[in-house]
Amino acid sequence: MARHTSTMRQPNEQILNKDVEFVIRENGRKLGELHVSKGSIEWIPNNGRYNRRIRWSKFAELMNNEELI
């Protein structure tokens, strides 16, 4: 079974336009980073091929989709 870990980097001071960043690892290998901001979330894969950014309203719509469950 894969072992997943995540770490978080958060600004020390309140900065309105600074993302909170999560580094996601599986069995010690970095899968990518999840950046969370007040307007959207963004996935940055470790291979750097593409970034996926999505607004919170669209994310909520996707997560509420029963086909995913």
N, C-alpha and C positions, 0 to 999 in steps of 0.2 A: 504494500500500500504506500502510495506517495505521501511524503511528509511535507506539508505546506507551512511556510512562515511568512510573516509580513512585518515590516518595520515602518514607522511613520516619522516623517520630518515635518515639523511645524515651525513656522516663524516664532521667534522668541517674543516679538512684540506684535501687537495687532496691526497688521498691514492689510488694508482693504482689498487690494488686488493681488495678493500673494496666495498661491495654491497650497493646500496641504497635500503632501506627497506620500504615497504608500509604495514601498518596494516589495514586490511579491516574488517569493522564491519557492521552488519545488525541489525537494531533495538537495538543497544547497545551491541549485542552479537558478539564476535570475530569469524569471519569465517576463517581467516588465514592470512598469510603474503605472499607478493610478493617481492622477492629479485631480483633486477635488477643489472646486472654487464655488463662489456664490452663484455663478451663472451656468456652470456646466461641469461635466466630468470628462476626463480625457484618458484614454488608454494608450500608453507608449510601449510597444513590445520591445523586448530585448534586441531583436534583430534589426530594429530601426527602419523596417520597410515602410510602415505607415503609422499614422496616429489617427485614432478615432475619437472625435469629440462629439458630445451629445448634450443637448439642453436638458434640464431637469424634468420638464414637462414630458418630453419624449421618452426619457428614461423611465418615468413613472408609468407611462403608457405601455412600454415594452415589458416591464416587470409585472404589470397587472394582467398581461396576456396569459390566459389559462393554458394555451398551447405549450408554453415553456415548462409548465409544471408536470 
